[in-house]
Amino acid sequence: MSKQRRRPNRRLLPYTTIRSAASGDVEAISAVLRHYEGYIARLSLRPVRDVYGCTRLCVDEAVRHRLEIKLITGILEFHAS
């Protein structure tokens, strides 16, 4: 019997939220950023060595910030009809 990975039940963003975000609504853009917060954090992980030589993963804030800016730019350039 094979083990299956269980993924959390992720809900899609409502179309009205996407449309509002594309038109520049700050609260809707914040909702989109909150929705993708974990994914952005995961993409921003970088290995870091501590003073004892152990490697651990830490969120690179500069990368996280750049990804958030790219997402906001993509939202504002999106043409919802």
Rosetta constraint file for C-alpha pairs under 8 A:
AtomPair CA 13 CA 17 HARMONIC 6.67 0.50
AtomPair CA 13 CA 18 HARMONIC 6.99 0.50
AtomPair CA 13 CA 32 HARMONIC 7.50 0.50
AtomPair CA 13 CA 35 HARMONIC 7.72 0.50
AtomPair CA 14 CA 18 HARMONIC 6.60 0.50
AtomPair CA 15 CA 19 HARMONIC 6.06 0.50
AtomPair CA 16 CA 20 HARMONIC 6.01 0.50
AtomPair CA 17 CA 21 HARMONIC 6.04 0.50
AtomPair CA 17 CA 28 HARMONIC 5.53 0.50
AtomPair CA 17 CA 31 HARMONIC 7.75 0.50
AtomPair CA 17 CA 32 HARMONIC 7.83 0.50
AtomPair CA 18 CA 22 HARMONIC 6.10 0.50
AtomPair CA 18 CA 28 HARMONIC 7.15 0.50
AtomPair CA 18 CA 32 HARMONIC 7.60 0.50
AtomPair CA 18 CA 75 HARMONIC 7.91 0.50
AtomPair CA 18 CA 80 HARMONIC 7.86 0.50
AtomPair CA 19 CA 23 HARMONIC 6.34 0.50
AtomPair CA 19 CA 80 HARMONIC 5.76 0.50
AtomPair CA 20 CA 24 HARMONIC 6.51 0.50
AtomPair CA 20 CA 25 HARMONIC 5.47 0.50
AtomPair CA 20 CA 28 HARMONIC 5.92 0.50
AtomPair CA 20 CA 29 HARMONIC 7.92 0.50
AtomPair CA 21 CA 25 HARMONIC 5.04 0.50
AtomPair CA 21 CA 26 HARMONIC 6.93 0.50
AtomPair CA 21 CA 27 HARMONIC 7.71 0.50
AtomPair CA 21 CA 28 HARMONIC 4.73 0.50
AtomPair CA 21 CA 29 HARMONIC 4.79 0.50
AtomPair CA 21 CA 32 HARMONIC 7.71 0.50
AtomPair CA 21 CA 75 HARMONIC 6.53 0.50
AtomPair CA 21 CA 76 HARMONIC 7.10 0.50
AtomPair CA 22 CA 29 HARMONIC 7.94 0.50
AtomPair CA 22 CA 75 HARMONIC 5.27 0.50
AtomPair CA 22 CA 76 HARMONIC 4.82 0.50
AtomPair CA 22 CA 77 HARMONIC 7.04 0.50
AtomPair CA 22 CA 78 HARMONIC 5.83 0.50
AtomPair CA 22 CA 79 HARMONIC 6.85 0.50
AtomPair CA 22 CA 80 HARMONIC 6.94 0.50
AtomPair CA 23 CA 76 HARMONIC 6.84 0.50
AtomPair CA 24 CA 28 HARMONIC 7.94 0.50
AtomPair CA 24 CA 29 HARMONIC 7.31 0.50
AtomPair CA 24 CA 76 HARMONIC 6.52 0.50
AtomPair CA 25 CA 29 HARMONIC 6.30 0.50
AtomPair CA 26 CA 30 HARMONIC 6.18 0.50
AtomPair CA 27 CA 31 HARMONIC 6.22 0.50
AtomPair CA 28 CA 32 HARMONIC 6.33 0.50
AtomPair CA 29 CA 33 HARMONIC 6.24 0.50
AtomPair CA 29 CA 72 HARMONIC 7.17 0.50
AtomPair CA 29 CA 75 HARMONIC 7.71 0.50
AtomPair CA 30 CA 34 HARMONIC 6.12 0.50
AtomPair CA 31 CA 35 HARMONIC 6.14 0.50
AtomPair CA 32 CA 36 HARMONIC 6.41 0.50
AtomPair CA 33 CA 37 HARMONIC 5.80 0.50
AtomPair CA 33 CA 68 HARMONIC 7.21 0.50
AtomPair CA 33 CA 71 HARMONIC 7.86 0.50
AtomPair CA 36 CA 40 HARMONIC 6.09 0.50
AtomPair CA 37 CA 41 HARMONIC 6.17 0.50
AtomPair CA 38 CA 42 HARMONIC 6.14 0.50
AtomPair CA 39 CA 43 HARMONIC 6.27 0.50
AtomPair CA 40 CA 44 HARMONIC 6.15 0.50
AtomPair CA 40 CA 64 HARMONIC 6.28 0.50
AtomPair CA 40 CA 67 HARMONIC 6.75 0.50
AtomPair CA 40 CA 68 HARMONIC 7.46 0.50
AtomPair CA 41 CA 45 HARMONIC 6.55 0.50
AtomPair CA 41 CA 59 HARMONIC 6.36 0.50
AtomPair CA 41 CA 64 HARMONIC 6.39 0.50
AtomPair CA 42 CA 59 HARMONIC 7.71 0.50
AtomPair CA 43 CA 64 HARMONIC 7.75 0.50
AtomPair CA 44 CA 59 HARMONIC 5.31 0.50
AtomPair CA 44 CA 60 HARMONIC 5.46 0.50
AtomPair CA 44 CA 61 HARMONIC 7.38 0.50
AtomPair CA 44 CA 63 HARMONIC 5.58 0.50
AtomPair CA 44 CA 64 HARMONIC 5.32 0.50
AtomPair CA 45 CA 57 HARMONIC 5.84 0.50
AtomPair CA 45 CA 58 HARMONIC 5.32 0.50
AtomPair CA 45 CA 59 HARMONIC 4.45 0.50
AtomPair CA 45 CA 60 HARMONIC 6.00 0.50
AtomPair CA 46 CA 57 HARMONIC 5.38 0.50
AtomPair CA 46 CA 58 HARMONIC 5.53 0.50
AtomPair CA 46 CA 59 HARMONIC 6.21 0.50
AtomPair CA 46 CA 60 HARMONIC 6.21 0.50
AtomPair CA 47 CA 55 HARMONIC 6.14 0.50
AtomPair CA 47 CA 56 HARMONIC 5.46 0.50
AtomPair CA 47 CA 57 HARMONIC 4.50 0.50
AtomPair CA 47 CA 58 HARMONIC 6.39 0.50
AtomPair CA 48 CA 55 HARMONIC 5.43 0.50
AtomPair CA 48 CA 56 HARMONIC 5.43 0.50
AtomPair CA 48 CA 57 HARMONIC 5.99 0.50
AtomPair CA 48 CA 58 HARMONIC 6.63 0.50
AtomPair CA 49 CA 53 HARMONIC 5.49 0.50
AtomPair CA 49 CA 54 HARMONIC 5.38 0.50
AtomPair CA 49 CA 55 HARMONIC 4.43 0.50
AtomPair CA 49 CA 56 HARMONIC 6.46 0.50
AtomPair CA 50 CA 54 HARMONIC 5.61 0.50
AtomPair CA 50 CA 55 HARMONIC 6.59 0.50
AtomPair CA 50 CA 56 HARMONIC 7.85 0.50
AtomPair CA 59 CA 64 HARMONIC 7.39 0.50
AtomPair CA 60 CA 64 HARMONIC 6.23 0.50
AtomPair CA 61 CA 65 HARMONIC 5.96 0.50
AtomPair CA 62 CA 66 HARMONIC 6.23 0.50
AtomPair CA 63 CA 67 HARMONIC 6.18 0.50
AtomPair CA 64 CA 68 HARMONIC 6.24 0.50
AtomPair CA 65 CA 69 HARMONIC 6.25 0.50
AtomPair CA 66 CA 70 HARMONIC 6.20 0.50
AtomPair CA 67 CA 71 HARMONIC 6.16 0.50
AtomPair CA 68 CA 72 HARMONIC 6.18 0.50
AtomPair CA 69 CA 73 HARMONIC 6.06 0.50
AtomPair CA 70 CA 74 HARMONIC 6.07 0.50
AtomPair CA 71 CA 75 HARMONIC 6.10 0.50
AtomPair CA 72 CA 76 HARMONIC 6.24 0.50
AtomPair CA 73 CA 77 HARMONIC 6.20 0.50
AtomPair CA 74 CA 78 HARMONIC 6.05 0.50
